[in-house]
Amino acid sequence: MTPIGFLGLLFLLLALYCGIDPFKHSAISEFPDFESYKVDLPPWELVPTDRDKDNLLQKSEIKFLNQVQGPESMAFDPLGRGPYTGVADGRVLFWDGQNWKDFAYTSSNRSEICNPKPSPQSYLPNEHICGRPLGLRFDKNTGDLYIADAYLGLFKVGPEGGLATPLVTEVDGVPLRFTNDLDIDDEGNIYFTDSSSKFQRRNFMQLVFSSENSGRLLKYNLYTKETAVLVRNLQFPNGVSLSKDGSFLVFCEGCPGRFACFYMYSNIAVLDLHVL
């Protein structure tokens, strides 16, 4: 066999191996119903070209290096103490000025399987048991901390910390499978994202590959205990931030790489505010 023929045969065998995937090495092998979705991207000329010319991010000071595993959202309480952050083993930690201390957790089923491990990736198989707090926001009036747990839903814990109380675990009969981030206004409304109703956090790469559009922007009212869907059919919605005057909020969609704006008083979402 000539060298070219050998390379051709090798390429054919490799293609067959990738197509058949006999040893289930593919990232989507455990998802037989996996489907990819179109991502609508803007024309290249509309992509913003503004950059940080002074490279300020590179000049930032690195804090708490190697002290916490997988820190996510950070928050400061109404007295300015903190930061508080959710970490890979399912706890919410509090910096008291000298040390990190346990503050809260979302799962009542924690056990030795949630104990510290060598790397953040080591916690992935048990995140649904230990909890995985992502978004954090304090109510500046009550001192209560609201937590978006990726697997368990929306939670609240008082200023003293401890086991958080679940507030929302499903909306319109659809379970929260990837609760991500949140923000709270002065009227007791919590705005939060559910990144996907199909993929959980430990399968976020499959969500990225798929770009499926089951994500939602949601609103929970603390007084009526009701939850409403503000925007549907989002592709990996993530961070949420209210404007200073509370007239709109900005959230991001990971797959299209864009920030979107939701205007409170008109209930209108503009989904192409900025493209990353």
C-alpha positions as CSV (number, residue, x, y, z in Angstrom):
1,M,0.0,0.0,0.0
2,T,1.3,3.4,-0.9
3,P,1.8,6.1,1.8
4,I,-1.1,8.1,0.4
5,G,-3.3,5.0,0.4
6,F,-2.3,4.2,4.0
7,L,-3.2,7.8,5.1
8,G,-6.5,7.6,3.3
9,L,-7.4,4.3,5.1
10,L,-6.3,5.8,8.4
11,F,-8.5,8.8,7.8
12,L,-11.4,6.6,6.9
13,L,-11.0,4.5,10.1
14,L,-10.8,7.7,12.2
15,A,-13.9,9.1,10.6
16,L,-15.8,5.8,11.3
17,Y,-14.5,5.8,14.9
18,C,-15.7,9.3,15.4
19,G,-19.1,8.6,13.8
20,I,-19.8,5.4,15.6
21,D,-18.1,6.4,18.9
22,P,-17.9,2.8,20.2
23,F,-16.4,3.8,23.6
24,K,-18.7,6.7,24.2
25,H,-15.9,9.3,24.3
26,S,-18.1,12.0,22.6
27,A,-19.3,14.9,24.8
28,I,-22.9,14.2,23.6
29,S,-22.8,10.4,23.9
30,E,-25.1,10.5,27.0
31,F,-27.6,12.7,25.2
32,P,-29.3,10.6,22.4
33,D,-31.8,13.4,21.7
34,F,-29.0,16.0,21.4
35,E,-30.0,18.7,18.9
36,S,-28.1,21.8,17.8
37,Y,-29.8,25.1,17.3
38,K,-29.1,28.0,15.0
39,V,-27.4,31.0,16.6
40,D,-28.4,34.3,14.9
41,L,-25.3,36.5,14.9
42,P,-25.2,40.1,13.6
43,P,-23.3,41.2,10.6
44,W,-19.6,41.5,11.3
45,E,-19.7,45.3,10.8
46,L,-22.2,45.7,13.7
47,V,-19.9,44.0,16.2
48,P,-18.6,46.7,18.6
49,T,-14.9,47.4,18.3
50,D,-14.4,49.4,21.5
51,R,-11.6,48.0,23.7
52,D,-10.0,48.9,27.0
53,K,-7.1,50.8,25.5
54,D,-5.5,51.2,29.0
55,N,-5.8,47.5,29.7
56,L,-7.2,48.2,33.1
57,L,-8.3,44.6,33.8
58,Q,-4.7,43.4,33.5
59,K,-3.7,45.9,36.1
60,S,-6.2,44.6,38.7
61,E,-5.0,43.3,42.0
62,I,-5.4,39.6,42.5
63,K,-7.1,38.8,45.8
64,F,-7.6,35.5,47.7
65,L,-5.4,33.5,45.3
66,N,-5.8,29.8,45.9
67,Q,-8.0,30.4,49.0
68,V,-11.4,29.4,47.6
69,Q,-12.4,26.8,45.0
70,G,-14.6,27.9,42.1
71,P,-15.9,31.2,43.5
72,E,-18.9,32.5,41.6
73,S,-21.0,35.7,42.3
74,M,-19.7,38.0,45.0
75,A,-21.9,40.1,47.3
76,F,-21.5,42.5,50.3
77,D,-24.1,42.7,53.0
78,P,-25.9,45.9,53.9
79,L,-23.2,46.7,56.5
80,G,-20.5,46.5,53.8
81,R,-19.1,43.3,55.2
82,G,-17.7,40.6,52.9
83,P,-17.3,39.5,50.2
84,Y,-19.7,36.6,50.3
85,T,-19.3,34.0,47.6
86,G,-20.6,30.6,46.6
87,V,-17.9,27.9,46.1
88,A,-17.5,24.5,44.3
89,D,-18.4,22.4,47.4
90,G,-21.8,24.0,47.7
91,R,-21.2,26.4,50.6
92,V,-21.6,30.2,50.7
93,L,-18.5,31.6,52.4
94,F,-18.0,34.9,54.1
95,W,-14.7,36.9,54.4
96,D,-14.5,38.4,57.9
97,G,-11.5,40.5,57.2
98,Q,-9.0,37.8,58.2
99,N,-10.4,34.4,57.2
100,W,-13.1,32.7,55.1
101,K,-15.9,31.3,57.2
102,D,-18.9,29.2,56.5
103,F,-22.1,31.3,56.1
104,A,-24.8,29.3,54.3
105,Y,-25.7,26.3,52.2
106,T,-28.7,25.3,50.1
107,S,-28.7,21.5,50.3
108,S,-30.1,19.7,53.4
109,N,-28.5,16.5,52.0
110,R,-24.9,17.4,52.5
111,S,-22.5,14.7,53.7
112,E,-18.9,13.7,53.5
113,I,-19.1,13.5,49.7
114,C,-19.2,17.3,49.8
115,N,-15.9,17.6,51.7
116,P,-13.0,19.6,50.2
117,K,-11.4,18.0,47.1
118,P,-8.3,18.7,45.0
119,S,-10.0,20.7,42.3
120,P,-13.3,22.3,41.5
121,Q,-14.0,19.7,38.8
122,S,-13.9,17.0,41.4
123,Y,-17.3,18.2,42.7
124,L,-19.2,18.0,39.5
125,P,-20.6,14.4,40.0
126,N,-22.2,15.4,43.3
127,E,-23.2,19.0,42.7
128,H,-26.9,18.1,42.6
129,I,-26.6,16.6,46.1
130,C,-24.2,19.2,47.7
131,G,-25.7,22.2,45.9
132,R,-24.0,24.8,43.8
133,P,-24.7,28.4,44.7
134,L,-24.1,30.8,41.8
135,G,-25.8,34.2,41.9
136,L,-26.0,36.1,45.2
137,R,-27.8,39.3,46.2
138,F,-28.6,40.9,49.5
139,D,-31.8,42.6,50.3
140,K,-30.4,45.9,51.6
141,N,-33.5,46.5,53.8
142,T,-33.7,43.1,55.6
143,G,-30.2,41.7,55.3
144,D,-31.6,38.5,53.8
145,L,-29.4,36.9,51.2
146,Y,-30.9,35.5,48.0
147,I,-29.2,32.6,46.3
148,A,-29.5,31.1,42.9
149,D,-28.5,27.5,43.2
150,A,-27.7,25.9,39.9
151,Y,-29.5,22.6,40.7
152,L,-31.9,23.4,43.5
153,G,-33.5,26.7,42.5
154,L,-34.0,30.1,44.2
155,F,-33.3,30.3,48.0
156,K,-33.3,32.8,50.9
157,V,-31.3,32.8,54.0
158,G,-31.4,35.3,56.9
159,P,-28.6,37.6,58.1
160,E,-27.5,34.8,60.5
161,G,-26.8,32.3,57.7
162,G,-27.3,28.6,58.0
163,L,-29.6,26.4,55.8
164,A,-31.3,28.4,53.2
165,T,-35.1,28.2,52.5
166,P,-36.3,27.2,49.0
167,L,-38.5,29.8,47.3
168,V,-38.9,28.6,43.7
169,T,-38.0,25.2,42.3
170,E,-40.3,25.2,39.2
171,V,-42.2,27.7,37.0
172,D,-45.2,26.8,35.0
173,G,-44.6,23.1,35.7
174,V,-41.1,23.3,34.3
175,P,-38.4,22.5,36.9
176,L,-35.5,25.0,37.4
177,R,-32.6,22.9,36.0
178,F,-29.9,25.6,35.8
179,T,-30.7,28.6,38.0
180,N,-27.9,31.0,37.3
181,D,-28.0,34.7,38.5
182,L,-30.3,37.1,40.1
183,D,-30.9,40.7,41.2
184,I,-33.5,42.3,43.5
185,D,-35.4,45.6,43.3
186,D,-36.7,47.9,46.1
187,E,-40.3,46.5,45.7
188,G,-39.5,42.9,46.6
189,N,-39.1,41.5,43.1
190,I,-36.3,39.1,42.3
191,Y,-35.3,38.8,38.7
192,F,-33.4,35.6,37.9
193,T,-32.3,33.4,35.0
194,D,-32.8,29.7,34.4
195,S,-30.2,28.9,31.8
196,S,-31.7,25.8,30.4
197,S,-34.6,23.4,31.1
198,K,-32.7,20.5,29.3
199,F,-29.1,20.8,30.5
200,Q,-27.8,21.2,34.1
201,R,-24.7,23.1,35.1
202,R,-22.4,20.0,35.0
203,N,-23.4,19.7,31.3
204,F,-22.8,23.3,30.4
205,M,-20.5,22.4,27.5
206,Q,-23.3,20.4,25.9
207,L,-25.5,23.5,26.3
208,V,-22.9,25.6,24.6
209,F,-22.5,23.0,21.8
210,S,-26.3,22.8,21.4
211,S,-27.2,26.5,21.8
212,E,-30.7,25.2,22.6
213,N,-33.2,27.9,23.5
214,S,-35.1,26.8,26.6
215,G,-33.6,29.4,28.8
216,R,-35.8,31.9,30.6
217,L,-35.8,35.3,32.4
218,L,-38.0,35.1,35.5
219,K,-39.5,37.3,38.2
220,Y,-40.4,36.2,41.7
221,N,-42.5,38.5,44.0
222,L,-41.6,38.1,47.7
223,Y,-45.1,39.2,48.8
224,T,-47.4,37.3,46.5
225,K,-45.0,34.3,46.2
226,E,-45.8,34.2,42.5
227,T,-43.3,33.7,39.7
228,A,-43.7,34.9,36.2
229,V,-41.8,34.2,33.0
230,L,-40.6,37.5,31.5
231,V,-38.7,36.2,28.4
232,R,-38.6,32.7,26.9
233,N,-36.6,31.0,24.3
234,L,-33.2,32.3,25.4
235,Q,-29.9,30.6,24.6
236,F,-27.9,30.2,27.8
237,P,-29.1,33.3,29.7
238,N,-26.7,34.1,32.5
239,G,-25.9,37.3,34.4
240,V,-28.6,39.8,35.6
241,S,-28.2,43.4,36.7
242,L,-30.8,46.0,37.4
243,S,-30.3,49.6,36.4
244,K,-29.8,52.2,39.2
245,D,-33.3,53.6,38.8
246,G,-34.9,50.2,38.4
247,S,-36.5,51.0,35.0
248,F,-34.7,48.2,33.2
249,L,-32.4,45.3,33.6
250,V,-29.6,43.9,31.6
251,F,-29.0,40.2,31.2
252,C,-26.7,38.3,28.9
253,E,-27.1,35.3,26.6
254,G,-24.1,33.2,26.4
255,C,-24.5,31.4,23.1
256,P,-25.2,34.5,20.9
257,G,-22.7,36.5,23.0
258,R,-24.9,39.5,23.6
259,F,-26.3,41.7,26.3
260,A,-30.1,42.1,26.2
261,C,-32.2,44.8,27.9
262,F,-35.7,44.3,29.5
263,Y,-37.7,47.4,30.1
264,M,-39.9,47.1,33.2
265,Y,-42.8,49.3,32.4
266,S,-43.4,48.2,28.9
267,N,-42.5,44.5,29.5
268,I,-40.4,44.7,26.3
269,A,-37.1,42.9,25.8
270,V,-34.6,44.2,23.3
271,L,-32.4,41.2,22.5
272,D,-29.6,42.9,20.5
273,L,-28.4,45.7,22.7
274,H,-24.7,44.8,22.6
275,V,-22.9,42.0,21.0
276,L,-19.7,40.7,22.6
